[in-house]
Amino acid sequence: MQIIIPMAGKGKRMRPHTLTTAKPLIPVGGKPIVQRLVEDITKVCGQKVEEIAFVIGPDFGADVEKKLIQVAESQGAKGTIHYQKEALGTAHAIMCAKDAIKGKTVVAFADTLFKADFIMDTNQEGVIWVQKIEDPRQFGVVKLNSNNDITDFIEKPQEFVSDLAIIGIYYFKDGDNLKKELQYLLDNKIMEKGEYQLTNALENMKQKGLKFKPGQVTEWLDCGNKDATVYTNQRVLEFDKNKTELKGKNIKNTNSVIIEPCYIGDDVQLMNCIIGPHVSIGSNTKIENSILKNSIIQTDTKIKNAIVANSMIGIGAEVTGKQIDLSISDYTQIIV
């Protein structure tokens, strides 16, 4: 089994956090988004993953590449790095890792997390994972026939045709066939709005007789912007609340109350605080005389005399003040 993770986007909706950290490496529940995605996919694959190919921007840097290789190796797979130098669409992004597209292949875009209680049927020719949503107008959707086969792919329908949204995870039994169809788009410059789209390749494959089945998840979690990521952190902490890994080493707690579920990293200092519920705190962070709930606090941060809720606070930031709803990036100082 091969896994392709396109993640070269700049994460503009997550700024300022993505100015210094690649969006898939932003932590939720104490783990980077992309690590959770890879763990969830390998769990539902039900078979050994040989290679995980990450498609990144050329300016992500050596530290990011090293972390991604470690994520792959943690799942017993080989990690490989590939570069997308131009934002030319989903099909183009996948083909940047063309050497890894072979045999049974999963493609998963790294801005979404999910929960599922099934093992993927790898005998199917193709599986497109979907989730029912109330407003499908901002998503690609699929239509099904009476045999539960996917009959149509519709991109961002403004009138209702289906409420089954494509969540960005795909399985192909024959990766070489996928590669051939994607290459056809590139060779013939078949584009929509200036980009090469995976849905065009899927439609071509369907027209040639390949059957796609829907794979429905129990929960789909978006990490596209600050509010969505804070909510995803909340849900992930609920899923993991009985795991011992939510508490790190050398935590110093002085007269503080922790309302579970929370993630607290290594070497965190808490003094006269109320923490939780649904708070993730990165390592080497110091929090004093403060109340925190439903927030993501990254590493090396200092918070004093503050009430923080529904917030994301970046690496090395300092906050001193009163009640506030924040989304501030790394190494920022806020005094109010």
N, C-alpha and C positions, 0 to 999 in steps of 0.2 A: 504493500500500500504506500502510495505517495501522497503527501499533503502540500498544496501550494497556498501560501499566505501572501496575497498582494497587500502591501501596506505602505506604499510610497507617497500617499497623499500628505499634504501639509497640515491637515487638521485645523483648518481656518476657523471652524465653528467652536473649537476648543481653546482658542487664544484667550489670554496670554500664556496658558500653560504649555502649549505646543511650541512656543518660541524657543524653549530650551530642552524640551523633552519630546521625543516622538510619541504621538498620541497612543499607539498600542502599548507603550511602556509606562503609561500613567497607571498607578496602582488602584485597584478596587479590592477591598477586603484584604489588603496587604500583599497582593500579587499583581504583576502587570497584566493588563487586559489580554495581551497576546498569549501570555502563559496560560491563563485560564481557558482561553479559546482552544489552544492546542491540547490541553489536558482533557477538555470536554469531548473534543473530536476523537482523540485516541480511545477514549472510553467507549464511545458508541460504535467505533469501527469494528470492534470485536476481533481484530487480528493485528499482527505485528505491522507497525509503521516503519518502513525502511528509511525514508528520507522526508525531511520537512524543508521545503524551499521557501525562503523569505524574499519577497520582492520589495526592495526599499529604494529610497532616493539616494543618489550618489553622495549627498552631503550629510548623511545620518551619522557618520563617524565610526571609528574603530570600537569605541566602548559599546555602542548599540549593537554592532555586529557580534561582538563577543558575547553579549547577553543573549542574543537570539540563538547563537550556536549552543549556549548552555541550556536554553529552554528545550531545544530539540534533543540534546543528549540526555536531559532529565527523563525523557520518554523512551529512551533506548533507541533513538533514531539518529541518523546522520543529519546535521544541519548544513545547509548551503545558502549562500548569499548571492542575490542577483539584483541588478540595478535597472530601474525605469528612469531614464533621463528626461523624458517628456511625459506630461499627463495627457495621454492619447486614448484613454478609455479602458474599460475593464478587460476587453479581449487583448488589447496590447499589453496590459500589465501582466496577464497570465503568461503570454508568450515570451515575456522577458525571462521566464524560467523554463523555456522550452526543453532544455536538456533533462529536466526533472519530470516532464509530463510523459508518463509511460505506464502501461498496465493499469491497475486499479488506482484511480486518482480522486482525491477530494480537493476542491477549491473552496477556500473560506476567506472572505474579506474580513480584515481585522478591526472592524469597528462595531462588532456585535457579539453578544454572549447569549447563551441559551441553556435551558435545562430540558433534558429528554429522558424518558424512562424506557427506551428501547435499544436494541442492538441493530444496527443498519443491515439491511438485506443486500449484501454485496453481489448477489446473483442477478439483481435487477440491472438492466442496461444503463439506466440513469435515474438518479434521485435528486429532486430539487426540494430543499427544505423550506416549508412555508409555515405561516401562523395567521390565524384569523385576527383581523383588526377592525376597529370601528370605522376608521376613515382611511381608505386605501389610496387616496388621490396623490400622495407623495411617494408611492412605491410602485414597483413592478408587481403585477399579480398574475395568477394562473387561473385557467378554467379547466374543469374536469368533466369527463364523460361518465357514463353509468358503470364503466369498468375501472374507474378510479385512475384512468390515464389522463395525463395533462394534454389538453387539446390546443390551448392558446396561451401565448405570452403577451401581456398588455402592459406597456410602460406608462405609469402615472395616469390612469384613466380618470377623466374629469366627470364622467357619468358612470354610474355603478354597473360593473360587469362581473365583479368577483370581490370577495373580501379575504381571499387567501393571498397574503403578501409574501413575496420572495424575500427571505431573510439574509441571503448572501452566502449560503453554503450549498455546495453542489457535489454530487458523486457521479463519476463516470467509470463504468466497468472497463472501457477501452480508452485509455489516455491517449494512445497514438491516433485514434480517430478524432478525438477532441482537438489534438494538435493540428491535424490536417485541415479541419474545418476553420480553425482560427487563422491558420496560415493563408487559407483561401481569402478570408476577409482582407488581410494585410496585402496580399499580392494584387487584389483587384480593387483596392482602396474603397471598400464598402464601409461607409461611415455614416453616422447620424450626429448632426450638430458638431461636426468636426472631430468625432471620436469613434473608435472601433468598439462595438458593443458585443458583449458575450451573448445577449439575447438573440442577436442575428445568427450567431453560430448555432444556438440551441434550436432556432426555428428551422434552419437548414437541415440539421440532424433529424428533427422530427419529420420533416417532409420526406426524408429518405427512409422512413420507417422505424427509426429508433424510438422506443417507448420510454417516456419519462414518468416516474411515479412521484407523488408528493410524500415528503417525509415531514410529519407534523411534530413540532416540539411542544412541550408543556408550558414553557415560558420563554419569551424572547426579550432580551434586554439590550437596549441601545446605549452606546457610549459616544453619541455624536456631539453633545454639547454639555455644558456644565451641569445643568439641572438634571438631564438624563443620566449623567454619570454618577451624580450624587444619589439618585434613586437606585441605580444599578448597584452601587456600593451597599445600600440598605438591603436590597434583596439578597445579594451574595452573602452578607453577614447572617441573614436569617437562614440561608441554606447551610452555612458552615458553623452554626452557633454551638454545636456540640464537639467541635474539633479542637484539640489541644494546640494546634499550630496557630491559633488566633492570639496566643500570648508569647512574646519573645523572651529573651534572656536579660537579666540584670535590670528589671523594671523596679524603680524606686517610687513607692507610693507612700506619701505622707499625708494622712488625714484626708484622703480623697475617696469618693464613692464612684464605682464603675457600674453603670446600668447596662447589662448585656442586651444584645450582642454587640461586642466591640472587638476591633483588632488593635493590638498595641505591640509595636515593634521593639527591637532590642534597645537597651540603654535609655529608655524613656523615663523622665522624671515628672511625677505628678505631685503637686503640693496644694492642698486646700482646694480641690476641684470636684466638680461633678461632671463625669464623662459618660455620654451615652443617653439614649441608645443610638446605635447605628453610626458609630464614629470609628474611623480608621486613622491611626496615628503612626507615622513612619519613625524609623530609628533615630536615636540621638536628638529627640525633641524634648523641650522643657516647657511645661504648662503650669502656671501658678495663678491661684486665686481666680479661677475662670470656670465657666459653664460651657460645655460643648455638647452639641447633639446633631445627629444627621449630617456629618461632614467628613471630608477627606483632608487630612493634614499630612503633608509629605515630610520627608526627612529633614533633620537639622533645623527645625523651626522653633521659634520662641513665642509663646503666647502668655500675656500677663494682664490680669484685671479686665478680662473680656468675656462677653457672652457671644458665642459663635454658633450659628445654626444654618443649615442648608448651604454650606459653603465648601469651597475648595481653596486650600492654601498651599502654595508651592514650596519648593525646596529652599531652605535657608531664609524663609520669610520671618518677619517679626511683627507681631500685632500687640498693641497695648491700647486698651480703651474700653468701649462700652458695646452694647448690643449692636450687631451689624450682620448683614447678609453679604458674604464676600465671594469673589472669584479673583484672586490675585496670584501673580506668577512668582517665580523663583526670586529670592534675594530682595524682596520688596519689604519696606518698613511702613507700617500703618500706625499712627499715634493719634487718637481722637479723644 
